Amino acid sequence: MPIYDFHCPKCDTVTELMVRYSDTPACPSCGSMKMDRLVSAIAPAGKSAEIRKSWRARAAREGHTSNFAG
């Protein structure tokens, strides 16, 4: 399932939630069902590989290998 940003006009909070596109979740802060789906920012092109490489290097330095092998 994709992650979407939602704005609650009742309590004026922005929340990131993992839901199906067809679902409208309740606000985790106030319970309102009137959530507005927002346009989320996308990852900049070409940055993912660099970020992944730095995470793997940091994990290797710290001795964590389960999620960053490869």
CHARMM-style PDB file with segment names, atoms N, HN, CA, C and O in Angstrom:
ATOM      1  N   MET     1       0.829  -1.179   0.000  1.00  0.00      PROA
ATOM      2  CA  MET     1       0.000   0.000   0.000  1.00  0.00      PROA
ATOM      3  C   MET     1       0.881   1.252   0.000  1.00  0.00      PROA
ATOM      4  O   MET     1       1.929   1.285   0.645  1.00  0.00      PROA
ATOM      5  N   PRO     2       0.449   2.265  -0.722  1.00  0.00      PROA
ATOM      6  CA  PRO     2       1.228   3.509  -0.769  1.00  0.00      PROA
ATOM      7  C   PRO     2       1.014   4.370   0.476  1.00  0.00      PROA
ATOM      8  O   PRO     2       0.047   4.191   1.216  1.00  0.00      PROA
ATOM      9  N   ILE     3       1.924   5.293   0.685  1.00  0.00      PROA
ATOM     10  HN  ILE     3       2.710   5.438   0.084  1.00  0.00      PROA
ATOM     11  CA  ILE     3       1.834   6.233   1.794  1.00  0.00      PROA
ATOM     12  C   ILE     3       1.315   7.563   1.251  1.00  0.00      PROA
ATOM     13  O   ILE     3       1.820   8.075   0.252  1.00  0.00      PROA
ATOM     14  N   TYR     4       0.306   8.112   1.919  1.00  0.00      PROA
ATOM     15  HN  TYR     4      -0.103   7.696   2.730  1.00  0.00      PROA
ATOM     16  CA  TYR     4      -0.280   9.390   1.517  1.00  0.00      PROA
ATOM     17  C   TYR     4      -0.231  10.360   2.687  1.00  0.00      PROA
ATOM     18  O   TYR     4      -0.225   9.952   3.849  1.00  0.00      PROA
ATOM     19  N   ASP     5      -0.197  11.648   2.367  1.00  0.00      PROA
ATOM     20  HN  ASP     5      -0.201  11.979   1.424  1.00  0.00      PROA
ATOM     21  CA  ASP     5      -0.324  12.696   3.365  1.00  0.00      PROA
ATOM     22  C   ASP     5      -1.784  13.134   3.388  1.00  0.00      PROA
ATOM     23  O   ASP     5      -2.421  13.274   2.345  1.00  0.00      PROA
ATOM     24  N   PHE     6      -2.305  13.349   4.604  1.00  0.00      PROA
ATOM     25  HN  PHE     6      -1.787  13.235   5.452  1.00  0.00      PROA
ATOM     26  CA  PHE     6      -3.677  13.807   4.772  1.00  0.00      PROA
ATOM     27  C   PHE     6      -3.693  15.028   5.678  1.00  0.00      PROA
ATOM     28  O   PHE     6      -2.903  15.130   6.617  1.00  0.00      PROA
ATOM     29  N   HSD     7      -4.605  15.956   5.382  1.00  0.00      PROA
ATOM     30  HN  HSD     7      -5.246  15.873   4.620  1.00  0.00      PROA
ATOM     31  CA  HSD     7      -4.810  17.131   6.234  1.00  0.00      PROA
ATOM     32  C   HSD     7      -6.199  17.035   6.848  1.00  0.00      PROA
ATOM     33  O   HSD     7      -7.178  16.740   6.163  1.00  0.00      PROA
ATOM     34  N   CYS     8      -6.268  17.286   8.143  1.00  0.00      PROA
ATOM     35  HN  CYS     8      -5.473  17.526   8.700  1.00  0.00      PROA
ATOM     36  CA  CYS     8      -7.546  17.305   8.843  1.00  0.00      PROA
ATOM     37  C   CYS     8      -7.939  18.754   9.071  1.00  0.00      PROA
ATOM     38  O   CYS     8      -7.279  19.453   9.839  1.00  0.00      PROA
ATOM     39  N   PRO     9      -9.008  19.225   8.417  1.00  0.00      PROA
ATOM     40  CA  PRO     9      -9.420  20.614   8.609  1.00  0.00      PROA
ATOM     41  C   PRO     9      -9.992  20.884  10.000  1.00  0.00      PROA
ATOM     42  O   PRO     9      -9.993  22.028  10.455  1.00  0.00      PROA
ATOM     43  N   LYS    10     -10.473  19.850  10.675  1.00  0.00      PROA
ATOM     44  HN  LYS    10     -10.471  18.921  10.306  1.00  0.00      PROA
ATOM     45  CA  LYS    10     -11.067  20.041  12.001  1.00  0.00      PROA
ATOM     46  C   LYS    10     -10.015  20.404  13.053  1.00  0.00      PROA
ATOM     47  O   LYS    10     -10.210  21.338  13.831  1.00  0.00      PROA
ATOM     48  N   CYS    11      -8.891  19.660  13.075  1.00  0.00      PROA
ATOM     49  HN  CYS    11      -8.732  18.902  12.443  1.00  0.00      PROA
ATOM     50  CA  CYS    11      -7.856  19.942  14.081  1.00  0.00      PROA
ATOM     51  C   CYS    11      -6.578  20.515  13.449  1.00  0.00      PROA
ATOM     52  O   CYS    11      -5.600  20.768  14.153  1.00  0.00      PROA
ATOM     53  N   ASP    12      -6.585  20.719  12.122  1.00  0.00      PROA
ATOM     54  HN  ASP    12      -7.380  20.513  11.550  1.00  0.00      PROA
ATOM     55  CA  ASP    12      -5.482  21.332  11.375  1.00  0.00      PROA
ATOM     56  C   ASP    12      -4.157  20.581  11.551  1.00  0.00      PROA
ATOM     57  O   ASP    12      -3.112  21.192  11.776  1.00  0.00      PROA
ATOM     58  N   THR    13      -4.216  19.253  11.446  1.00  0.00      PROA
ATOM     59  HN  THR    13      -5.065  18.757  11.263  1.00  0.00      PROA
ATOM     60  CA  THR    13      -2.994  18.450  11.499  1.00  0.00      PROA
ATOM     61  C   THR    13      -2.758  17.790  10.154  1.00  0.00      PROA
ATOM     62  O   THR    13      -3.698  17.515   9.408  1.00  0.00      PROA
ATOM     63  N   VAL    14      -1.494  17.539   9.853  1.00  0.00      PROA
ATOM     64  HN  VAL    14      -0.731  17.763  10.459  1.00  0.00      PROA
ATOM     65  CA  VAL    14      -1.106  16.806   8.646  1.00  0.00      PROA
ATOM     66  C   VAL    14      -0.498  15.494   9.107  1.00  0.00      PROA
ATOM     67  O   VAL    14       0.388  15.478   9.961  1.00  0.00      PROA
ATOM     68  N   THR    15      -0.980  14.386   8.537  1.00  0.00      PROA
ATOM     69  HN  THR    15      -1.700  14.399   7.844  1.00  0.00      PROA
ATOM     70  CA  THR    15      -0.558  13.059   8.939  1.00  0.00      PROA
ATOM     71  C   THR    15      -0.193  12.246   7.716  1.00  0.00      PROA
ATOM     72  O   THR    15      -0.846  12.351   6.677  1.00  0.00      PROA
ATOM     73  N   GLU    16       0.846  11.435   7.833  1.00  0.00      PROA
ATOM     74  HN  GLU    16       1.376  11.349   8.676  1.00  0.00      PROA
ATOM     75  CA  GLU    16       1.262  10.527   6.764  1.00  0.00      PROA
ATOM     76  C   GLU    16       0.728   9.142   7.127  1.00  0.00      PROA
ATOM     77  O   GLU    16       1.042   8.612   8.193  1.00  0.00      PROA
ATOM     78  N   LEU    17      -0.080   8.559   6.240  1.00  0.00      PROA
ATOM     79  HN  LEU    17      -0.336   8.989   5.375  1.00  0.00      PROA
ATOM     80  CA  LEU    17      -0.705   7.268   6.517  1.00  0.00      PROA
ATOM     81  C   LEU    17      -0.551   6.319   5.334  1.00  0.00      PROA
ATOM     82  O   LEU    17      -0.505   6.750   4.182  1.00  0.00      PROA
ATOM     83  N   MET    18      -0.472   5.031   5.630  1.00  0.00      PROA
ATOM     84  HN  MET    18      -0.509   4.681   6.566  1.00  0.00      PROA
ATOM     85  CA  MET    18      -0.398   4.013   4.595  1.00  0.00      PROA
ATOM     86  C   MET    18      -1.789   3.430   4.412  1.00  0.00      PROA
ATOM     87  O   MET    18      -2.262   2.661   5.249  1.00  0.00      PROA
ATOM     88  N   VAL    19      -2.447   3.798   3.311  1.00  0.00      PROA
ATOM     89  HN  VAL    19      -2.063   4.423   2.631  1.00  0.00      PROA
ATOM     90  CA  VAL    19      -3.815   3.355   3.034  1.00  0.00      PROA
ATOM     91  C   VAL    19      -3.983   3.082   1.542  1.00  0.00      PROA
ATOM     92  O   VAL    19      -3.181   3.523   0.718  1.00  0.00      PROA
ATOM     93  N   ARG    20      -5.037   2.351   1.219  1.00  0.00      PROA
ATOM     94  HN  ARG    20      -5.689   1.993   1.888  1.00  0.00      PROA
ATOM     95  CA  ARG    20      -5.393   2.168  -0.189  1.00  0.00      PROA
ATOM     96  C   ARG    20      -5.909   3.503  -0.730  1.00  0.00      PROA
ATOM     97  O   ARG    20      -6.402   4.333   0.034  1.00  0.00      PROA
ATOM     98  N   TYR    21      -5.797   3.707  -2.024  1.00  0.00      PROA
ATOM     99  HN  TYR    21      -5.396   3.032  -2.644  1.00  0.00      PROA
ATOM    100  CA  TYR    21      -6.223   4.968  -2.616  1.00  0.00      PROA
ATOM    101  C   TYR    21      -7.709   5.209  -2.393  1.00  0.00      PROA
ATOM    102  O   TYR    21      -8.131   6.348  -2.190  1.00  0.00      PROA
ATOM    103  N   SER    22      -8.500   4.149  -2.429  1.00  0.00      PROA
ATOM    104  HN  SER    22      -8.157   3.225  -2.594  1.00  0.00      PROA
ATOM    105  CA  SER    22      -9.949   4.286  -2.305  1.00  0.00      PROA
ATOM    106  C   SER    22     -10.410   4.542  -0.869  1.00  0.00      PROA
ATOM    107  O   SER    22     -11.566   4.913  -0.660  1.00  0.00      PROA
ATOM    108  N   ASP    23      -9.539   4.355   0.123  1.00  0.00      PROA
ATOM    109  HN  ASP    23      -8.601   4.054  -0.046  1.00  0.00      PROA
ATOM    110  CA  ASP    23      -9.905   4.537   1.526  1.00  0.00      PROA
ATOM    111  C   ASP    23      -9.693   5.979   1.974  1.00  0.00      PROA
ATOM    112  O   ASP    23      -8.753   6.647   1.544  1.00  0.00      PROA
ATOM    113  N   THR    24     -10.581   6.442   2.842  1.00  0.00      PROA
ATOM    114  HN  THR    24     -11.345   5.899   3.191  1.00  0.00      PROA
ATOM    115  CA  THR    24     -10.407   7.723   3.521  1.00  0.00      PROA
ATOM    116  C   THR    24     -10.336   7.420   5.006  1.00  0.00      PROA
ATOM    117  O   THR    24     -11.346   7.062   5.610  1.00  0.00      PROA
ATOM    118  N   PRO    25      -9.158   7.558   5.606  1.00  0.00      PROA
ATOM    119  CA  PRO    25      -8.994   7.192   7.008  1.00  0.00      PROA
ATOM    120  C   PRO    25      -9.550   8.251   7.962  1.00  0.00      PROA
ATOM    121  O   PRO    25      -9.817   9.388   7.574  1.00  0.00      PROA
ATOM    122  N   ALA    26      -9.712   7.848   9.203  1.00  0.00      PROA
ATOM    123  HN  ALA    26      -9.495   6.924   9.519  1.00  0.00      PROA
ATOM    124  CA  ALA    26     -10.085   8.791  10.258  1.00  0.00      PROA
ATOM    125  C   ALA    26      -8.829   9.488  10.749  1.00  0.00      PROA
ATOM    126  O   ALA    26      -7.743   8.907  10.726  1.00  0.00      PROA
ATOM    127  N   CYS    27      -8.969  10.717  11.189  1.00  0.00      PROA
ATOM    128  HN  CYS    27      -9.850  11.189  11.209  1.00  0.00      PROA
ATOM    129  CA  CYS    27      -7.839  11.477  11.721  1.00  0.00      PROA
ATOM    130  C   CYS    27      -7.344  10.819  13.009  1.00  0.00      PROA
ATOM    131  O   CYS    27      -8.139  10.589  13.920  1.00  0.00      PROA
ATOM    132  N   PRO    28      -6.055  10.513  13.102  1.00  0.00      PROA
ATOM    133  CA  PRO    28      -5.541   9.898  14.319  1.00  0.00      PROA
ATOM    134  C   PRO    28      -5.567  10.839  15.523  1.00  0.00      PROA
ATOM    135  O   PRO    28      -5.511  10.375  16.662  1.00  0.00      PROA
ATOM    136  N   SER    29      -5.651  12.146  15.293  1.00  0.00      PROA
ATOM    137  HN  SER    29      -5.697  12.522  14.368  1.00  0.00      PROA
ATOM    138  CA  SER    29      -5.655  13.110  16.398  1.00  0.00      PROA
ATOM    139  C   SER    29      -7.047  13.328  16.984  1.00  0.00      PROA
ATOM    140  O   SER    29      -7.223  13.301  18.202  1.00  0.00      PROA
ATOM    141  N   CYS    30      -8.046  13.547  16.105  1.00  0.00      PROA
ATOM    142  HN  CYS    30      -7.903  13.569  15.116  1.00  0.00      PROA
ATOM    143  CA  CYS    30      -9.376  13.903  16.608  1.00  0.00      PROA
ATOM    144  C   CYS    30     -10.482  12.931  16.196  1.00  0.00      PROA
ATOM    145  O   CYS    30     -11.598  13.019  16.708  1.00  0.00      PROA
ATOM    146  N   GLY    31     -10.188  12.007  15.278  1.00  0.00      PROA
ATOM    147  HN  GLY    31      -9.282  11.936  14.862  1.00  0.00      PROA
ATOM    148  CA  GLY    31     -11.187  11.030  14.858  1.00  0.00      PROA
ATOM    149  C   GLY    31     -12.093  11.481  13.728  1.00  0.00      PROA
ATOM    150  O   GLY    31     -12.981  10.730  13.326  1.00  0.00      PROA
ATOM    151  N   SER    32     -11.898  12.682  13.201  1.00  0.00      PROA
ATOM    152  HN  SER    32     -11.176  13.292  13.528  1.00  0.00      PROA
ATOM    153  CA  SER    32     -12.732  13.198  12.120  1.00  0.00      PROA
ATOM    154  C   SER    32     -12.562  12.354  10.859  1.00  0.00      PROA
ATOM    155  O   SER    32     -11.465  11.884  10.556  1.00  0.00      PROA
ATOM    156  N   MET    33     -13.658  12.169  10.131  1.00  0.00      PROA
ATOM    157  HN  MET    33     -14.549  12.550  10.377  1.00  0.00      PROA
ATOM    158  CA  MET    33     -13.618  11.411   8.878  1.00  0.00      PROA
ATOM    159  C   MET    33     -13.476  12.340   7.669  1.00  0.00      PROA
ATOM    160  O   MET    33     -13.515  11.868   6.533  1.00  0.00      PROA
ATOM    161  N   LYS    34     -13.318  13.618   7.880  1.00  0.00      PROA
ATOM    162  HN  LYS    34     -13.286  14.002   8.803  1.00  0.00      PROA
ATOM    163  CA  LYS    34     -13.198  14.595   6.792  1.00  0.00      PROA
ATOM    164  C   LYS    34     -11.740  14.920   6.512  1.00  0.00      PROA
ATOM    165  O   LYS    34     -11.320  16.068   6.662  1.00  0.00      PROA
ATOM    166  N   MET    35     -10.969  13.926   6.110  1.00  0.00      PROA
ATOM    167  HN  MET    35     -11.311  12.994   5.988  1.00  0.00      PROA
ATOM    168  CA  MET    35      -9.545  14.114   5.808  1.00  0.00      PROA
ATOM    169  C   MET    35      -9.375  14.470   4.339  1.00  0.00      PROA
ATOM    170  O   MET    35     -10.025  13.880   3.475  1.00  0.00      PROA
ATOM    171  N   ASP    36      -8.506  15.431   4.053  1.00  0.00      PROA
ATOM    172  HN  ASP    36      -7.979  15.910   4.755  1.00  0.00      PROA
ATOM    173  CA  ASP    36      -8.185  15.827   2.680  1.00  0.00      PROA
ATOM    174  C   ASP    36      -6.854  15.197   2.282  1.00  0.00      PROA
ATOM    175  O   ASP    36      -5.855  15.344   2.986  1.00  0.00      PROA
ATOM    176  N   ARG    37      -6.845  14.493   1.146  1.00  0.00      PROA
ATOM    177  HN  ARG    37      -7.657  14.374   0.575  1.00  0.00      PROA
ATOM    178  CA  ARG    37      -5.613  13.889   0.643  1.00  0.00      PROA
ATOM    179  C   ARG    37      -4.744  14.979   0.023  1.00  0.00      PROA
ATOM    180  O   ARG    37      -5.227  15.782  -0.775  1.00  0.00      PROA
ATOM    181  N   LEU    38      -3.471  15.009   0.386  1.00  0.00      PROA
ATOM    182  HN  LEU    38      -3.078  14.357   1.034  1.00  0.00      PROA
ATOM    183  CA  LEU    38      -2.537  16.011  -0.123  1.00  0.00      PROA
ATOM    184  C   LEU    38      -1.614  15.402  -1.169  1.00  0.00      PROA
ATOM    185  O   LEU    38      -1.428  14.186  -1.215  1.00  0.00      PROA
ATOM    186  N   VAL    39      -1.046  16.247  -1.997  1.00  0.00      PROA
ATOM    187  HN  VAL    39      -1.197  17.234  -1.960  1.00  0.00      PROA
ATOM    188  CA  VAL    39      -0.044  15.812  -2.963  1.00  0.00      PROA
ATOM    189  C   VAL    39       1.281  15.704  -2.221  1.00  0.00      PROA
ATOM    190  O   VAL    39       1.753  16.683  -1.643  1.00  0.00      PROA
ATOM    191  N   SER    40       1.876  14.528  -2.237  1.00  0.00      PROA
ATOM    192  HN  SER    40       1.493  13.733  -2.707  1.00  0.00      PROA
ATOM    193  CA  SER    40       3.133  14.301  -1.519  1.00  0.00      PROA
ATOM    194  C   SER    40       4.323  14.629  -2.397  1.00  0.00      PROA
ATOM    195  O   SER    40       4.261  14.526  -3.622  1.00  0.00      PROA
ATOM    196  N   ALA    41       5.399  15.023  -1.755  1.00  0.00      PROA
ATOM    197  HN  ALA    41       5.449  15.107  -0.759  1.00  0.00      PROA
ATOM    198  CA  ALA    41       6.642  15.281  -2.477  1.00  0.00      PROA
ATOM    199  C   ALA    41       7.265  13.956  -2.894  1.00  0.00      PROA
ATOM    200  O   ALA    41       7.164  12.966  -2.170  1.00  0.00      PROA
ATOM    201  N   ILE    42       7.899  13.932  -4.040  1.00  0.00      PROA
ATOM    202  HN  ILE    42       7.981  14.737  -4.629  1.00  0.00      PROA
ATOM    203  CA  ILE    42       8.558  12.716  -4.506  1.00  0.00      PROA
ATOM    204  C   ILE    42      10.054  12.825  -4.232  1.00  0.00      PROA
ATOM    205  O   ILE    42      10.586  13.917  -4.030  1.00  0.00      PROA
ATOM    206  N   ALA    43      10.712  11.690  -4.230  1.00  0.00      PROA
ATOM    207  HN  ALA    43      10.280  10.803  -4.394  1.00  0.00      PROA
ATOM    208  CA  ALA    43      12.164  11.682  -4.022  1.00  0.00      PROA
ATOM    209  C   ALA    43      12.850  12.288  -5.245  1.00  0.00      PROA
ATOM    210  O   ALA    43      12.455  11.993  -6.373  1.00  0.00      PROA
ATOM    211  N   PRO    44      13.858  13.119  -5.052  1.00  0.00      PROA
ATOM    212  CA  PRO    44      14.553  13.710  -6.195  1.00  0.00      PROA
ATOM    213  C   PRO    44      15.267  12.634  -7.014  1.00  0.00      PROA
ATOM    214  O   PRO    44      15.819  11.682  -6.460  1.00  0.00      PROA
ATOM    215  N   ALA    45      15.249  12.793  -8.300  1.00  0.00      PROA
ATOM    216  HN  ALA    45      14.800  13.565  -8.749  1.00  0.00      PROA
ATOM    217  CA  ALA    45      15.873  11.818  -9.194  1.00  0.00      PROA
ATOM    218  C   ALA    45      17.361  11.713  -8.928  1.00  0.00      PROA
ATOM    219  O   ALA    45      18.040  12.726  -8.759  1.00  0.00      PROA
ATOM    220  N   GLY    46      17.864  10.502  -8.890  1.00  0.00      PROA
ATOM    221  HN  GLY    46      17.312   9.679  -9.026  1.00  0.00      PROA
ATOM    222  CA  GLY    46      19.290  10.274  -8.746  1.00  0.00      PROA
ATOM    223  C   GLY    46      19.809  10.296  -7.323  1.00  0.00      PROA
ATOM    224  O   GLY    46      20.980   9.987  -7.106  1.00  0.00      PROA
ATOM    225  N   LYS    47      19.001  10.642  -6.361  1.00  0.00      PROA
ATOM    226  HN  LYS    47      18.050  10.893  -6.538  1.00  0.00      PROA
ATOM    227  CA  LYS    47      19.454  10.723  -4.975  1.00  0.00      PROA
ATOM    228  C   LYS    47      19.287   9.394  -4.243  1.00  0.00      PROA
ATOM    229  O   LYS    47      20.001   9.145  -3.271  1.00  0.00      PROA
ATOM    230  N   SER    48      18.383   8.550  -4.672  1.00  0.00      PROA
ATOM    231  HN  SER    48      17.803   8.752  -5.461  1.00  0.00      PROA
ATOM    232  CA  SER    48      18.093   7.296  -3.962  1.00  0.00      PROA
ATOM    233  C   SER    48      19.321   6.409  -3.831  1.00  0.00      PROA
ATOM    234  O   SER    48      19.585   5.874  -2.755  1.00  0.00      PROA
ATOM    235  N   ALA    49      20.063   6.250  -4.895  1.00  0.00      PROA
ATOM    236  HN  ALA    49      19.849   6.685  -5.770  1.00  0.00      PROA
ATOM    237  CA  ALA    49      21.235   5.376  -4.865  1.00  0.00      PROA
ATOM    238  C   ALA    49      22.288   5.901  -3.893  1.00  0.00      PROA
ATOM    239  O   ALA    49      22.906   5.124  -3.165  1.00  0.00      PROA
ATOM    240  N   GLU    50      22.491   7.207  -3.881  1.00  0.00      PROA
ATOM    241  HN  GLU    50      21.988   7.838  -4.472  1.00  0.00      PROA
ATOM    242  CA  GLU    50      23.467   7.801  -2.956  1.00  0.00      PROA
ATOM    243  C   GLU    50      23.032   7.631  -1.500  1.00  0.00      PROA
ATOM    244  O   GLU    50      23.847   7.310  -0.635  1.00  0.00      PROA
ATOM    245  N   ILE    51      21.764   7.845  -1.243  1.00  0.00      PROA
ATOM    246  HN  ILE    51      21.102   8.106  -1.946  1.00  0.00      PROA
ATOM    247  CA  ILE    51      21.248   7.693   0.121  1.00  0.00      PROA
ATOM    248  C   ILE    51      21.376   6.242   0.567  1.00  0.00      PROA
ATOM    249  O   ILE    51      21.823   5.964   1.679  1.00  0.00      PROA
ATOM    250  N   ARG    52      20.980   5.319  -0.307  1.00  0.00      PROA
ATOM    251  HN  ARG    52      20.617   5.545  -1.210  1.00  0.00      PROA
ATOM    252  CA  ARG    52      21.066   3.896   0.017  1.00  0.00      PROA
ATOM    253  C   ARG    52      22.510   3.490   0.294  1.00  0.00      PROA
ATOM    254  O   ARG    52      22.768   2.719   1.219  1.00  0.00      PROA
ATOM    255  N   LYS    53      23.446   3.996  -0.491  1.00  0.00      PROA
ATOM    256  HN  LYS    53      23.236   4.622  -1.242  1.00  0.00      PROA
ATOM    257  CA  LYS    53      24.865   3.685  -0.305  1.00  0.00      PROA
ATOM    258  C   LYS    53      25.359   4.202   1.044  1.00  0.00      PROA
ATOM    259  O   LYS    53      26.091   3.502   1.744  1.00  0.00      PROA
ATOM    260  N   SER    54      24.967   5.417   1.414  1.00  0.00      PROA
ATOM    261  HN  SER    54      24.373   5.986   0.846  1.00  0.00      PROA
ATOM    262  CA  SER    54      25.409   5.967   2.710  1.00  0.00      PROA
ATOM    263  C   SER    54      24.783   5.205   3.872  1.00  0.00      PROA
ATOM    264  O   SER    54      25.437   5.001   4.894  1.00  0.00      PROA
ATOM    265  N   TRP    55      23.520   4.779   3.734  1.00  0.00      PROA
ATOM    266  HN  TRP    55      22.989   4.944   2.903  1.00  0.00      PROA
ATOM    267  CA  TRP    55      22.877   3.987   4.791  1.00  0.00      PROA
ATOM    268  C   TRP    55      23.582   2.649   4.969  1.00  0.00      PROA
ATOM    269  O   TRP    55      23.817   2.201   6.092  1.00  0.00      PROA
ATOM    270  N   ARG    56      23.915   2.019   3.853  1.00  0.00      PROA
ATOM    271  HN  ARG    56      23.724   2.382   2.941  1.00  0.00      PROA
ATOM    272  CA  ARG    56      24.605   0.726   3.928  1.00  0.00      PROA
ATOM    273  C   ARG    56      25.976   0.878   4.574  1.00  0.00      PROA
ATOM    274  O   ARG    56      26.381   0.037   5.376  1.00  0.00      PROA
ATOM    275  N   ALA    57      26.692   1.943   4.230  1.00  0.00      PROA
ATOM    276  HN  ALA    57      26.364   2.626   3.578  1.00  0.00      PROA
ATOM    277  CA  ALA    57      28.020   2.181   4.820  1.00  0.00      PROA
ATOM    278  C   ALA    57      27.899   2.422   6.322  1.00  0.00      PROA
ATOM    279  O   ALA    57      28.691   1.893   7.101  1.00  0.00      PROA
ATOM    280  N   ARG    58      26.920   3.211   6.728  1.00  0.00      PROA
ATOM    281  HN  ARG    58      26.276   3.641   6.095  1.00  0.00      PROA
ATOM    282  CA  ARG    58      26.715   3.464   8.151  1.00  0.00      PROA
ATOM    283  C   ARG    58      26.330   2.182   8.888  1.00  0.00      PROA
ATOM    284  O   ARG    58      26.835   1.920   9.980  1.00  0.00      PROA
ATOM    285  N   ALA    59      25.441   1.387   8.301  1.00  0.00      PROA
ATOM    286  HN  ALA    59      25.031   1.600   7.414  1.00  0.00      PROA
ATOM    287  CA  ALA    59      25.027   0.129   8.924  1.00  0.00      PROA
ATOM    288  C   ALA    59      26.207  -0.820   9.062  1.00  0.00      PROA
ATOM    289  O   ALA    59      26.336  -1.504  10.078  1.00  0.00      PROA
ATOM    290  N   ALA    60      27.068  -0.870   8.052  1.00  0.00      PROA
ATOM    291  HN  ALA    60      26.963  -0.314   7.227  1.00  0.00      PROA
ATOM    292  CA  ALA    60      28.252  -1.733   8.110  1.00  0.00      PROA
ATOM    293  C   ALA    60      29.203  -1.280   9.217  1.00  0.00      PROA
ATOM    294  O   ALA    60      29.754  -2.108   9.941  1.00  0.00      PROA
ATOM    295  N   ARG    61      29.395   0.039   9.349  1.00  0.00      PROA
ATOM    296  HN  ARG    61      28.947   0.713   8.761  1.00  0.00      PROA
ATOM    297  CA  ARG    61      30.254   0.568  10.422  1.00  0.00      PROA
ATOM    298  C   ARG    61      29.708   0.215  11.803  1.00  0.00      PROA
ATOM    299  O   ARG    61      30.472  -0.062  12.727  1.00  0.00      PROA
ATOM    300  N   GLU    62      28.386   0.227  11.937  1.00  0.00      PROA
ATOM    301  HN  GLU    62      27.765   0.452  11.186  1.00  0.00      PROA
ATOM    302  CA  GLU    62      27.765  -0.043  13.229  1.00  0.00      PROA
ATOM    303  C   GLU    62      27.513  -1.531  13.463  1.00  0.00      PROA
ATOM    304  O   GLU    62      27.067  -1.920  14.543  1.00  0.00      PROA
ATOM    305  N   GLY    63      27.792  -2.358  12.471  1.00  0.00      PROA
ATOM    306  HN  GLY    63      28.154  -2.042  11.594  1.00  0.00      PROA
ATOM    307  CA  GLY    63      27.628  -3.802  12.623  1.00  0.00      PROA
ATOM    308  C   GLY    63      26.240  -4.327  12.310  1.00  0.00      PROA
ATOM    309  O   GLY    63      25.933  -5.475  12.633  1.00  0.00      PROA
ATOM    310  N   HSD    64      25.391  -3.514  11.688  1.00  0.00      PROA
ATOM    311  HN  HSD    64      25.640  -2.581  11.426  1.00  0.00      PROA
ATOM    312  CA  HSD    64      24.050  -3.944  11.314  1.00  0.00      PROA
ATOM    313  C   HSD    64      24.079  -4.393   9.844  1.00  0.00      PROA
ATOM    314  O   HSD    64      24.448  -3.614   8.965  1.00  0.00      PROA
ATOM    315  N   THR    65      23.704  -5.605   9.590  1.00  0.00      PROA
ATOM    316  HN  THR    65      23.405  -6.237  10.304  1.00  0.00      PROA
ATOM    317  CA  THR    65      23.754  -6.078   8.203  1.00  0.00      PROA
ATOM    318  C   THR    65      22.450  -6.683   7.721  1.00  0.00      PROA
ATOM    319  O   THR    65      22.324  -6.949   6.525  1.00  0.00      PROA
ATOM    320  N   SER    66      21.476  -6.913   8.585  1.00  0.00      PROA
ATOM    321  HN  SER    66      21.579  -6.697   9.556  1.00  0.00      PROA
ATOM    322  CA  SER    66      20.275  -7.647   8.195  1.00  0.00      PROA
ATOM    323  C   SER    66      19.455  -6.944   7.121  1.00  0.00      PROA
ATOM    324  O   SER    66      18.957  -7.607   6.211  1.00  0.00      PROA
ATOM    325  N   ASN    67      19.299  -5.624   7.194  1.00  0.00      PROA
ATOM    326  HN  ASN    67      19.704  -5.085   7.933  1.00  0.00      PROA
ATOM    327  CA  ASN    67      18.456  -4.907   6.246  1.00  0.00      PROA
ATOM    328  C   ASN    67      19.217  -4.204   5.131  1.00  0.00      PROA
ATOM    329  O   ASN    67      18.608  -3.719   4.178  1.00  0.00      PROA
ATOM    330  N   PHE    68      20.528  -4.146   5.238  1.00  0.00      PROA
ATOM    331  HN  PHE    68      21.022  -4.540   6.013  1.00  0.00      PROA
ATOM    332  CA  PHE    68      21.288  -3.355   4.282  1.00  0.00      PROA
ATOM    333  C   PHE    68      22.322  -4.180   3.510  1.00  0.00      PROA
ATOM    334  O   PHE    68      23.244  -3.607   2.930  1.00  0.00      PROA
ATOM    335  N   ALA    69      22.191  -5.487   3.490  1.00  0.00      PROA
ATOM    336  HN  ALA    69      21.441  -5.952   3.961  1.00  0.00      PROA
ATOM    337  CA  ALA    69      23.119  -6.305   2.725  1.00  0.00      PROA
ATOM    338  C   ALA    69      22.842  -6.148   1.246  1.00  0.00      PROA
ATOM    339  O   ALA    69      21.693  -5.986   0.838  1.00  0.00      PROA
ATOM    340  N   GLY    70      23.880  -6.196   0.450  1.00  0.00      PROA
ATOM    341  HN  GLY    70      24.814  -6.328   0.782  1.00  0.00      PROA
ATOM    342  CA  GLY    70      23.648  -6.194  -0.986  1.00  0.00      PROA
ATOM    343  C   GLY    70      24.170  -5.078  -1.714  1.00  0.00      PROA
ATOM    344  OT1 GLY    70      24.013  -5.008  -2.933  1.00  0.00      PROA
TER     345      GLY     70
END
